[in-house]
Amino acid sequence: MTMDLNVLYFAHVRERTGLARETLQLDAGSTVADVVRAVVVRHPEVEPLLPSVRFALNGEPLAFSREAACDAA
């Protein structure tokens, strides 16, 4: 089963991708780390920005590191 995830881009990430938003299809139960990987695959130019990028799920800020994934479901 898959889910549609609306990803919003702001500031430098928006400038690099040229997009304000896009919809990604991911497996149900995907984590924030999975979403980040999917974005970097589609937009490798954003990878250098990741240390300064903030993440939110349904408007709630999330802690994120490459080692610790947060449940996005």
N, C-alpha and C positions, 0 to 999 in steps of 0.2 A: 504494500500500500504506500502511496506517495502523498505528499502534502505540498500545496502551493505556499510559498513564503514570500511575502512582499519585503524587499530589502530597500531601505531608503539610504541615500548617500548624501553626505553633507561636506562642505568646505573642500579640503584638499582631495578627498576621495572622489567627490563629485567632479572636481576639475580633471582628475586623472582618468576617470572612466568616461566622462562626457555624458553621464546619466544622473538624473535626480532619483530614479527608482528603477527597479526591475523585479520581475517575479521569477523565483527559482523553484524548480520542482526537486524535492529531496525526499528521501525515505522517511516515513513516519518514525518518530522517535529520534530524529537527527539531533545532534548537539550543536551548540554554538561553534565549536571547533569544526564540525562538518560544514557549517554554513561558511565560515571563514575560508576553509579550503576550497569550497565551490567558487567563492568570489575570486580568490587568487588564481584559480585555474582559468576563469573567464577574463580576469583583468590582472595579469601578473605585475603590471605597473604599480599596483597598490601595495604590494608586499613590503616595500621599504617603509611604508607609513604605519604598518601594524603596531609598532611599539607605542604610538601616540593616538591610536584610534580608540574611541569609546564605543561600547556596545550596549544596546537596550533591547528588551523583549517586551512587547506590548507597552512601551513607554517606561518600563522599569529598568534602571541601570543594572548592568551585569558586570561582575568581575570576570576577567578572562585572562588566561595565559595559555601558551601552547601546551603546557603540561596538564592543566586542569580544565576540563570541558564542563560547560554548564548545560543542563538539559533544556532543550528548546521546545519540547513538546508540552 
